Amino acid sequence: MKFPALLAASCMPLLLLPLTALAASPMHPAKAAPASTPASTPASTPANAPPAPAATPAAALVTPNPPEIDARAYILTDYSSGQVIAQRNADTHMEPASLTKLMTCYVVFHALKAGTLKLDDQVTISEHAWKAEGSRTFVQVGSNVPAEVLIKGMIVQSGNDATIALAERVGGTEGAFVQLMNDYARRLGLTNTHFDDSSGLPSPTHYTSARDLSLLASALVRDFPEYYPWFSLREFVWNNIRQQNRNGLLERDPSVDGMKTGHTDSAGYCLVTSARRQDMRLIAVVLASNSIKGREDASAALVNYGFNFYETVNVKRRGTAVLKPRVYKAAEEFYGVGPATDINIVVPRGQAGSIMTTATVQRRLIAPLSTSTRVGELQVVVNGKPVTSVPLYPIASVPEGGFWSRLSDTVLLWFQK
């Protein structure tokens, strides 16, 4: 750029750039970056298309209230986005009973993935494990049992003896293993959870919440897809004893592919359910129901409510540009920025047209920039209410320009101070 043109350009206001279709994300909301004037567009409409006519009230589908169910606390979430569809007392401290074993599974699966535990490892059954109260896999004291057998016994039969044996094998002692459980709980953001044992025996300081269990269930699906199918096993046989999975929804609903039951007299009947229909997965947590039938009916009602009245909408694919802002001192003037992940949200059926997005970028982007450099933010709104926000990154690395490009942009930036 020659200096007369440079000086003229420096006196002109910065131009806003056109915005392509934008989107929402399962990622946690991010803090806003120093931004240029935002640009907004309906998520499903290209930037150069004429505005769509507003939907008439008659065209909107009615979304009923969540069902009344038999549970003191519950939550229904969309796995892909993490959005809550329905909830009651979701952050109240509750006894998890054998739902505790979901965290035991999470720690054991980490050990399998790290190679410190192998499925064919022979685990010696201690007297402490053999004497465990409650549900049992009927392993014998002093015997050696393959780790895979114990995992299936823990998940399908909810065996406390198998659970404790695995905890001792991975942690050295059950107490040390419980420390791992609480550490992973903190890493996963389970702010209303504390464990005292690996199997779920009642204790005043052994508690969790419906929301935390939903986060834990989602983490199991996300982090361990190779081990998750164990949660769908209908039965398990050991020592010539055949036991059915206590999750009756595996028989009632073919879309249910896991998770776990729990019960003590003080905790009531509890159930975490994961179900998938087409491209949508829902996680339902029901705590303190009054019966086995009550927890299953409650979970089924929540899952059906979510699938019947909500849908997943892809708002933007990863790696597609939502803006092409000016980048100073770069080889070219304009570069595309977009989200690093596919952005999906869940909305009431028939309301996809109400999704709006706003993208902002930092006022001054200066090369070089890598694809991991956060340069802005994308906010998603449904029916006027914020749903999520995600960071924006360069679609491709932005190299520095030549000497004259860097010099002219340096002068231009002086005039913009």
C-alpha positions in Angstrom: 0.0 0.0 0.0 1.4 3.4 -0.9 1.5 6.1 1.8 -1.1 8.5 0.2 -3.6 5.6 0.1 -2.4 4.6 3.5 -3.2 8.0 5.0 -6.5 8.1 3.3 -7.4 4.7 4.6 -6.4 5.6 8.1 -9.0 8.3 8.2 -11.8 5.9 7.2 -13.8 4.1 9.9 -13.3 0.4 10.3 -15.8 -1.6 8.2 -18.0 -4.3 9.6 -17.7 -7.6 7.7 -20.6 -9.7 6.5 -21.5 -12.6 8.8 -22.2 -16.1 7.5 -24.6 -18.5 9.2 -23.7 -18.9 12.9 -24.3 -21.4 15.6 -24.4 -22.8 19.1 -22.1 -25.2 21.0 -22.0 -27.9 23.8 -19.0 -26.0 25.2 -19.2 -24.0 28.3 -19.9 -20.2 27.9 -16.7 -18.2 27.4 -15.9 -14.7 28.6 -16.4 -12.1 25.9 -13.3 -10.8 24.2 -12.7 -7.1 23.4 -14.8 -6.9 20.3 -15.7 -5.0 17.2 -19.4 -4.1 16.6 -21.2 -7.5 16.6 -22.9 -8.9 13.5 -26.1 -11.0 13.9 -28.0 -13.4 11.7 -30.6 -16.2 12.0 -28.6 -19.4 12.4 -30.2 -21.1 9.4 -30.0 -18.2 7.0 -27.0 -17.3 4.8 -25.7 -13.8 5.3 -26.6 -12.7 1.7 -30.1 -14.1 1.8 -33.2 -11.8 2.3 -34.6 -11.9 5.8 -37.1 -14.6 6.3 -40.7 -13.6 7.3 -41.4 -13.9 11.0 -43.3 -17.0 11.9 -46.9 -16.4 12.9 -48.1 -17.5 16.4 -50.3 -20.1 14.7 -47.3 -21.8 13.1 -45.5 -22.4 16.4 -45.8 -25.8 18.0 -46.9 -26.0 21.7 -44.4 -27.4 24.1 -46.1 -28.8 27.2 -44.7 -28.6 30.7 -42.5 -31.6 31.8 -44.4 -34.6 33.1 -45.2 -35.0 36.8 -43.1 -37.9 38.0 -42.3 -40.0 41.1 -39.0 -38.5 42.2 -37.7 -36.1 44.7 -35.1 -34.8 42.3 -34.5 -35.3 38.6 -32.9 -33.8 35.5 -33.2 -34.4 31.8 -30.3 -33.1 29.6 -29.3 -33.2 26.0 -26.0 -35.0 25.7 -24.6 -33.2 22.7 -25.1 -29.6 23.9 -25.4 -30.2 27.7 -28.6 -28.2 27.7 -31.1 -28.9 30.5 -34.6 -29.7 29.1 -36.3 -30.3 32.5 -35.3 -30.4 36.1 -36.4 -30.4 39.8 -34.2 -30.1 42.8 -31.3 -30.8 40.4 -28.6 -29.4 42.8 -30.0 -30.8 46.1 -27.6 -33.1 47.9 -29.0 -36.7 47.6 -27.8 -40.2 48.5 -26.6 -41.9 45.3 -26.7 -45.5 46.5 -25.3 -47.7 43.8 -25.2 -44.8 41.3 -21.9 -44.3 43.1 -20.6 -47.1 40.9 -20.7 -44.8 37.9 -17.8 -42.9 39.4 -16.1 -46.2 40.3 -16.5 -47.2 36.6 -15.0 -43.8 35.5 -11.9 -44.4 37.6 -11.5 -48.0 36.5 -12.0 -47.1 32.9 -9.2 -44.5 33.2 -7.0 -47.3 34.6 -7.8 -49.5 31.6 -7.1 -46.7 29.2 -3.8 -45.9 30.9 -2.8 -49.6 30.9 -2.4 -49.9 34.7 -5.3 -52.4 34.6 -5.9 -55.0 31.9 -9.1 -56.9 31.3 -7.4 -60.2 31.8 -5.6 -59.2 35.0 -6.3 -61.7 37.8 -7.7 -59.7 40.8 -7.4 -61.4 44.2 -10.6 -61.1 46.3 -9.9 -59.8 49.8 -11.9 -60.5 52.9 -13.0 -56.9 52.9 -14.5 -57.3 49.4 -15.9 -60.7 50.1 -17.7 -59.4 53.2 -19.3 -56.5 51.4 -22.9 -55.8 52.3 -25.7 -55.5 49.8 -25.7 -56.6 46.2 -23.2 -59.3 45.4 -21.4 -60.9 42.4 -20.7 -64.0 44.6 -16.9 -63.9 44.3 -15.1 -66.1 46.8 -12.5 -64.8 49.3 -8.9 -65.6 48.2 -9.9 -66.5 44.6 -8.5 -64.8 41.5 -11.1 -63.3 39.2 -10.4 -61.5 35.8 -10.9 -57.8 36.0 -13.4 -58.0 33.1 -15.6 -60.3 35.1 -15.6 -57.9 38.1 -16.4 -54.9 35.9 -19.5 -56.8 34.4 -20.4 -57.8 37.9 -20.2 -54.2 39.1 -22.3 -52.8 36.2 -24.9 -55.6 35.6 -25.3 -57.1 39.1 -24.3 -54.0 40.9 -22.1 -56.3 43.0 -20.5 -54.5 46.0 -18.0 -57.3 46.4 -16.8 -56.9 42.7 -16.7 -53.1 43.1 -14.5 -53.2 46.2 -12.2 -55.7 44.7 -11.7 -53.4 41.7 -11.2 -50.4 43.9 -8.5 -52.3 45.9 -6.8 -53.4 42.7 -6.7 -49.9 41.1 -6.1 -47.9 44.3 -4.2 -50.3 46.5 -6.9 -49.8 49.2 -10.5 -48.7 48.9 -9.7 -45.6 50.9 -7.0 -44.5 48.4 -9.4 -45.3 45.5 -12.0 -43.1 47.0 -9.5 -40.3 46.9 -9.2 -40.8 43.2 -13.0 -40.8 42.9 -13.2 -37.4 44.6 -10.3 -36.0 42.5 -12.1 -37.0 39.3 -15.3 -35.5 40.6 -13.5 -32.2 41.0 -12.0 -32.4 37.5 -15.4 -33.1 36.0 -16.9 -30.1 37.8 -19.2 -32.1 40.1 -19.6 -29.4 42.7 -22.3 -31.1 44.8 -20.6 -34.5 45.1 -18.5 -36.2 47.8 -17.8 -40.0 48.1 -16.9 -42.0 51.2 -16.8 -45.4 49.6 -16.7 -47.1 46.2 -20.0 -48.9 46.2 -22.6 -46.5 47.6 -23.3 -47.4 51.2 -25.2 -44.8 53.2 -23.2 -42.1 54.9 -24.0 -38.5 56.0 -21.0 -37.2 53.9 -21.6 -39.5 50.9 -23.8 -37.5 48.5 -24.2 -36.2 45.0 -26.9 -34.3 42.9 -29.0 -35.0 39.9 -27.0 -32.5 37.8 -23.7 -33.9 38.9 -24.8 -37.4 37.9 -25.9 -36.2 34.5 -22.4 -34.7 34.0 -20.8 -37.9 35.1 -23.0 -40.0 32.8 -22.2 -37.8 29.9 -18.5 -38.0 30.7 -18.7 -41.9 30.6 -20.3 -41.8 27.1 -17.9 -39.2 25.8 -14.6 -40.4 27.3 -15.0 -44.2 27.1 -17.1 -45.2 24.0 -15.1 -48.5 23.9 -16.3 -49.5 27.4 -19.8 -47.9 27.4 -21.5 -50.9 25.8 -21.1 -52.8 29.1 -23.9 -50.7 30.4 -26.3 -52.3 27.9 -25.7 -55.9 29.0 -29.0 -57.5 29.9 -27.6 -60.3 32.1 -24.4 -61.7 33.5 -23.4 -65.2 34.7 -20.7 -66.0 37.3 -20.3 -69.0 39.5 -23.3 -70.6 37.6 -25.5 -67.8 38.9 -27.4 -65.9 36.3 -28.6 -62.3 37.2 -30.6 -59.9 35.1 -29.6 -56.2 34.7 -31.7 -54.3 37.2 -32.3 -51.5 34.6 -35.7 -52.6 33.3 -35.8 -49.9 30.6 -33.3 -51.9 28.7 -36.2 -54.3 28.0 -38.9 -51.7 27.7 -37.3 -49.2 25.3 -34.9 -50.2 22.5 -33.4 -46.7 22.4 -32.2 -47.1 26.0 -28.6 -48.4 25.9 -27.4 -47.9 29.6 -26.8 -46.7 32.5 -27.2 -47.7 36.2 -29.7 -48.4 39.0 -29.4 -47.6 42.7 -31.3 -48.3 45.9 -31.1 -48.2 49.6 -33.9 -47.7 52.1 -32.7 -44.1 52.8 -31.9 -43.2 49.2 -35.0 -44.6 47.6 -35.1 -46.0 44.1 -32.7 -44.2 41.7 -31.9 -44.6 38.0 -29.6 -42.9 35.5 -30.7 -43.5 31.9 -29.1 -42.8 28.6 -31.1 -43.2 25.4 -30.4 -42.4 21.7 -32.9 -41.9 18.9 -31.5 -41.0 15.5 -28.9 -38.2 16.1 -30.2 -37.2 19.6 -29.0 -38.7 22.9 -30.7 -37.8 26.2 -29.5 -38.4 29.8 -32.2 -38.7 32.5 -31.5 -38.9 36.2 -34.2 -39.9 38.6 -33.5 -39.8 42.4 -35.5 -41.0 45.4 -38.5 -42.6 43.7 -40.8 -44.8 45.7 -40.4 -48.1 43.8 -38.7 -49.9 41.0 -41.7 -49.3 38.7 -41.8 -45.6 39.8 -38.2 -44.9 38.8 -38.6 -46.7 35.5 -41.9 -45.0 34.7 -40.4 -41.6 35.7 -37.3 -42.1 33.5 -39.4 -43.3 30.6 -41.7 -40.3 30.9 -38.7 -37.9 30.9 -37.0 -39.5 27.9 -40.2 -39.6 25.8 -40.9 -36.0 26.7 -37.5 -34.9 25.5 -37.6 -36.9 22.2 -41.2 -36.0 21.5 -41.0 -32.2 22.0 -37.4 -31.3 21.4 -34.9 -31.7 18.6 -31.2 -31.2 18.0 -30.2 -28.5 15.5 -26.8 -28.2 14.0 -26.1 -24.5 13.8 -22.6 -24.5 12.4 -20.0 -27.0 11.4 -16.5 -26.9 12.8 -14.0 -25.2 10.6 -16.5 -23.0 8.6 -16.0 -19.3 8.7 -18.6 -17.1 10.4 -16.6 -13.9 9.8 -13.7 -12.7 7.7 -12.2 -9.9 9.8 -9.3 -7.6 8.9 -5.9 -9.0 10.1 -3.1 -6.5 10.3 0.5 -7.2 9.3 -0.6 -10.4 7.5 0.1 -11.7 4.0 -3.6 -11.1 3.1 -6.0 -8.5 4.5 -8.9 -10.8 5.5 -9.1 -14.2 7.1 -11.9 -16.5 8.1 -12.7 -17.3 11.7 -15.0 -19.9 13.1 -15.7 -22.4 15.9 -13.4 -25.3 16.6 -16.2 -27.8 17.1 -19.5 -28.6 15.5 -22.1 -26.5 17.2 -25.4 -28.2 18.1 -28.2 -27.1 20.3 -31.5 -28.5 21.4 -34.7 -26.5 20.8 -38.4 -27.1 21.1 -39.7 -28.8 17.9 -40.7 -26.3 15.3 -38.6 -23.4 16.8 -35.4 -23.8 14.9 -36.2 -20.6 13.1 -36.0 -18.7 16.4 -32.2 -19.3 16.7 -30.2 -16.1 16.3 -26.4 -15.7 16.5 -24.0 -12.9 17.1 -20.3 -12.9 16.4 -17.7 -10.5 17.7 -14.0 -10.3 17.1 -11.2 -8.4 18.8 -10.9 -4.9 17.4 -7.3 -5.5 16.3 -6.1 -8.8 15.0 -2.4 -8.8 14.3 -0.5 -11.6 12.5 0.9 -14.1 13.1 -2.1 -16.1 14.4 -2.4 -19.8 15.0 -5.5 -21.9 14.7 -5.5 -22.2 18.5 -5.5 -18.4 19.1 -8.9 -17.3 20.3 -9.9 -14.2 18.4 -13.6 -13.7 19.3 -16.8 -15.2 20.4 -20.0 -16.6 19.0 -23.2 -16.1 21.0 -26.4 -18.1 20.4 -29.9 -16.9 21.4 -33.2 -18.8 21.2 -36.4 -16.9 21.5 -34.5 -13.9 22.8 -32.8 -16.0 25.6 -29.0 -16.7 25.6 -28.3 -20.4 25.2 -24.5 -20.6 24.9 -21.4 -18.9 23.6 -18.3 -20.4 22.1 -14.8 -19.0 21.2 -13.8 -18.3 17.6 -10.5 -19.2 16.1 -8.7 -18.6 12.7 -9.8 -21.3 10.2 -6.2 -21.6 9.1 -2.9 -20.2 10.4 -2.3 -16.5 9.6 1.3 -15.8 8.6 3.0 -12.5 8.8 3.1 -10.4 5.6 6.2 -9.0 3.9 8.2 -6.0 5.1 6.1 -3.3 3.4 2.8 -4.9 4.5 3.9 -4.9 8.1 5.3 -1.3 7.9 2.2 0.1 6.3 -0.1 -1.6 8.8 2.1 -0.3 11.6 1.5 3.2 10.4 -2.2 2.5 10.0 -2.5 1.2 13.5 -0.8 4.5 14.8 -3.6 6.5 13.3 -6.3 4.3 15.0 -5.0 4.7 18.5 
